[in-house]
């Protein structure tokens, strides 16, 4: 089945589309919630495991992926888990593959877990909202501004239908992070002056290329390295760092962004068209600035950290500590469970059972847009305002979805690549 890239349902179409009635009977906690997984890679397999562990009255009933081998690997792994294996009840008829697999999954479950490559997220969230299905939505939620706007509209519809939308920006569910950020919000470091976030790591996986793969299959199996699929690593990975600072700043949007980046190490054509490093400055009202750095270089030093400076001290988010007038450090107890990946699923299913569905849509869209605007600023070499970035017409979608030959998009050249 071919899907054209320009198909976007409007708000009225979404709101009026036929869909199941909100499943209020699940609030009692006695009925089984049918879980579906879309995207059967490592993160998707982990999300399915966490979803089943979050609520004993859950069953995994269907899975979907572009590739059958991914789906079968995920099911084999999940069925082998002692605590949850018996609740993996996916029949062969409910293993869906192809570009429209997400539709079949959504149509057969109560709660859907979206963990494909990010390009496909807008169409998936939109369809789940249309059909009245609760969602776990991995980060990021889009790779371009039209995709973010599409998700924003879909989440508005989901909100009206009282559907849960929980984001994969998992640090917001880590208890020690919650406590650290609360102390900042309560004034522990005084008035915030500036922030810095860093996500410097080594390189990630690459699956190579098999002679029988089309360009489309090669790109999708190596989706990290193609901006149309991943958004580039500043969007796909560094979004976690940007989101933590955004959380501290009350999810306010910046006035403008300036960024630079390029390909210093990953210059081989097999790495598609993404950069391997970015350095960014976000400017906020009141003169507050966020300095952001991320890179994926093998053989270089690593640093994943976030710091916030205020008039009374400095907070270190990753080490959960505050220096200054109100010095403090989180001390973990041996009996204290704080798995942020599990926490977010626990919260999702508890909210469905209570009939008080969580809605993370505002910050998941804003943080995705923070990362996208930084990438656009680096690719073009232009300083961009939030309004310019959010209203960008740049649509990274391919002309069609089919297993065919498609060119690798060009590598952006600052000062030459145009902002659209």
N, C-alpha and C positions, 0 to 999 in steps of 0.2 A: 504494500500500500504506500502510495506517495502522498506526502503532506507538503503543501506549499508553505513557504516561509512567512507569507504575509497574513495568514489566517489568524485574526484576533477577534475573539468574541467581545462585543460591547457589554457594558454593565446591564443594560436592559435584557439582552439575550441571556446573560448569565442568570439574572434574577428570575427570569420567567421560564427557564429551561426545566424540563421534566426531571425530577430527582426524587430519591426516597425521602420520606419525611424524617426529620431529626429523630434519632433513635433514643427517645427518652427512657425506654424501658431498661436500657443498660445502666441507668443510674443506680438501680437497686443493688448492683454488684453481683447478682446471682446468675445472670445470663452471660453467655460466652460472647466475647468481642472477637469478631473475625478480623485478623490482621493480614494485610497484603504488603509485599515488599516490591519496590520498583528500583532496580539497580542492585545487582548481586555481587558487587566487588567486596573488598575487605570491609569498608565502612558500612555498606548495606547489610552484610552478614552480621556484623557486630550490632547494628541497630536492631535487627530482627531478634537476636539473642536477648538484648536488653529489654525489648518490648515484651517478650514472653516472660521474662523474669519479673517484670514490673507488676504483673497482675496474674494471679493463678488461673483466672477464668478467661484466658486468651488462647487462641489457636492461630497458627500461621496456616492460611488456607490457599494462598496463591502467591506466585512470584512472577516477576517480569524483568526481562533484560533484553538488550539488543542481541545478545549472543547466548545460545543455549548452553555452551560449555560453562559460562559464568553461572548461570542458573543452577546447573547440576552440581557444580562445585560448592555453591552456597548451601544447597539442600543437604548434600552429603555431610558438610561440616556441622550444620545445625542438628541434623538427626543424630549425630554422634555425641551431642552434649547431654550428659546424664540427667540434669535437672529439667530440661525442656524438650528433649528429643521426642518424647511421646506426644507432644502437642504440635509437632510439625506434621500437619495433615494436608499436605499438598499432593493431590492426585496428578497423574501425568497430563490430564486434560486442563489442569490449572497452572501449568508452566507455560507462560506466554513469552514469545520472542518477537523481535522486530521493532520498528519505529513506533508502532501504535500499541505495544504491549501494555503500556501504562493505562490505557483505557480499559482493557479487559480486567486488569487488576483492580482498578477503582470500582468497577461495576460489580465486583464479587467480594467486597470487604466493607467493614465498618470503620477501620482505621488503616490508613495507608502510610507507608514509610518511603519517602522519596530520597534516593541516594545515588542517582545516576550522575553522569557528568553534568555540570551546572547549566549548560546551554538549554537543556530540555526542561528545566524547572518551571519556567513560566507556563508552558502549555499544560504541564502536569498539575500544578496548583490550580490553574484555571478550571481544569476538568473536574478535579476533586471538589472544588467549591460548587460547581454546577450540579454535581451529583449528590451533594450533601454528605461528604465523607470527612471524618476527622483526619488531621494530618500531622506527621512529623516531617519537617522540611530541612534537609541538610543545607549547610552553608556552601557557597553563596547562593542566593536565590535567582540570580541572572548573571549574564556576562556583558550586558549593554543596557543603556538607559531605557530603550523601549521595553526591554524585558522586565526591568524593575517596575516601570509604570503598569505593565500588564499584571504583575504580581500584586501590586498595591490595589488595583481594582478588584482582582479576584479575592483578596483578603477582606475587602470591604463587604463583598457578597457573603463570604464565609462568616463574618462577624454578624451580619443580619440573620443568618441561619443558625447562629449559636454553635458553630463548629470550633473545635479546638485546633489551634495552629501553633505548634511548638517548634522552635528553631534549633538547628544543630550548632548554634553558637554556644557551646557547652560551658564555657567559663562562667556564664551567668547563673549556672546551676551548681557551681562548686561552692560548698558551704564556707570555706575559708576565704574565698574571693568575695562572697556576699558580705561577710563580716568586715573585710578590709575596706570595701567600697562604702559600706554603711558608715564606718568611722570617718572616712573622707567627707562624705555628705553631711555628717554631723559636725564638721568643722575641725577635725583633728589636725589638719595641716593648714588651717586658715583659708584665706582666699586663694584659689588656684591661679598660678601665674603661667605655668608651661608644663608640657608633658613630652615624654620621649618613649617610643616603642620600637623594638628591634626584633626581627625574626631572621637571623642569619643562620642558615643550616647548610648541610651538604646537599648533593644532588639526590634526586629521587629515582624511582624505577623507570626502566624503558623496556618495552616488550619486543623491540626489533620489528622486522617485517618478514612475513611469509610470502612466497611468490604467488600464491593463490589469492591473496588479499587485494581487493580493490583499494583505490586511494581512500575512499570513505571508510572502509573497514580499518585500514592502517591508521588513519587519523583518530578514529573512535577508540581503537584499542590502545592508542598512545595519546589520549586526550589531554594530558597535562601540558603538552607542548604546542597546542593550537589554541590561539586566543578565542576563536569562535566557540570552542568547547569548554575551556577552563576559565577564560577571562584573564589569563596569565597568572603567575604565581602570587602576585600582589593581591589578586582577587580571590584565588582559590585557597591560599594558605595564610598570607599575612592578614587577611580579614580578621582573624582571631585577635591579633594585636590591636588593630584599629578599633575593633568592637569593644575591647576592654577600656580603652581610653574614652571612646564615645560614651560608654556607660558611666564612667566617672564624671564626664562633662554634662551629664543629664540628657544625652542624646540630642544635644543641640547641633544644628547643621553649621558647617564652617562658611565663612564669607567667600573664601577663595582658596585655591591650591596651586602650588608650583612644584614640579617634580622633574627628575631626570632619571635616566636608566639606560640599559643597553645589554649587549651580549659580549661579555669579556671572555668567558670560558666555554659556554655552550654554543659554539659557532658552526658545528656540523649540521648539515641540512636535516639530519634525522631529528633534530630538536625543533622542527617546525618553524614557527614565527614568533615565539615568546622571547622575552628578555630573561636575563638571569640575575639582574640587580636593579633596584629602585631606591632613590632617596627623595623624600617628599617633605614639604612643609605645608601644613594646614593652618590657616589664620582664622581666628574666631573673634566675635565681638569682644570689646574690652582689651584687645591687645594680646589675648591668650594665643599661644602657638603650640601646635603639636608637631614634633619632629619624628619622622618615620623612616626606618631603614629596613630593607629586606634583601636577601640574596640567597642563591642556591649554588654554592661553589664547593666542589670537592677539594679537599686538602687545605681548606682555609679554616680559621677559627670560627667557632659557633657561639651564638649568643641569642637567647630568647628571653627578653626582659622588658619590663614596662615600669616607668618611673613618672611620678607626678610631683611637681614642686609647688609649694604654697608659701604664704607669708609666715607660717609657723612651723614649717618642716617639710619633709619629703616622704612620699609613700612609695614603697617598692611592691608592685602588685604581684609579681611572680613569687617573691619570697615572703609575702604577706607580713610586711613589717613597716613600721612608721618611725622615722627619726625626727627629733626636735622636741618641742615643748610637751607633746603628748606621746612620747615614745611608747611603742607597743610592738609585740610580735606574737603571731598566732602560734600556739603550742598544741600540736595534735596529740590526741589520746590514742593509745593502742587499740581501744575498742571503738574508735570513731571511724565509721565508714563514710568515705567522701569521694565516691567515684562519680565524677561529673557526667559521664556518659550515661551511667545508670540513673543518676538523679533526675536527668531531664525526662527520661521515659517514665520513671516513677511519678513525676509530677503530671505528665501528660495523661496517663491512665487514671490517676486519682481525680483529676479535674473532670474527666468524662463521667466517671462514676458519681461524682457529686452533683453533676448537672451545672457545674461552674467552669465551662471550658476556658482554658488558658488561651491568650492571644498575644503572641510574640511578634506579630506582623510589623509593627511600627519600627522596632529597632532592627529587625532582620533586613528590612528593605533599606533603611537609612545606612546601616553599616556596609551593606553590599554596594550602595551608591558611593560611599566614601572611597572604597577601594577602586571602583570603576573610574571615578573622576580623577584619581591620582594616576591611574594607568593612562587615561586619555591625555592628561597634562604632560606625562613623560613621553608618550608616543609622538605628540605634536610639538612639544617644546613651548606650549602656550600656558600662561597663567589663566585658570578658568574659575568662574564663580559657580556657586552651588546651582543657581538657576540655569546657567548655561549647560552645565553637565546634566542635570536632571532632565532638561528638555531637549537633549541631543537627539538627532534623528539617526545616529549611527546604528544600523542593524547588522549584526555580524552573521546572521543566518545564511546558510547556503541557499542556492536557488531552489533546490528540491532535496528530498530525503530519499535516496536510493543507493544501492550498492553499485556505485559507478566511479568513474574517474573524475576527480575534482582537483583543481590545482591547490597547492599550498599557498595560503594568503601571503602577500609580501610582508617582509619585516619592516616595521615602522621606522622612519628616519626623522628624528626631531628637527623641526624647522622646514621639513619637506612634506611630511604627512600632514594633511589638513584636518582640522577639527570640523566635524559635521554636526 
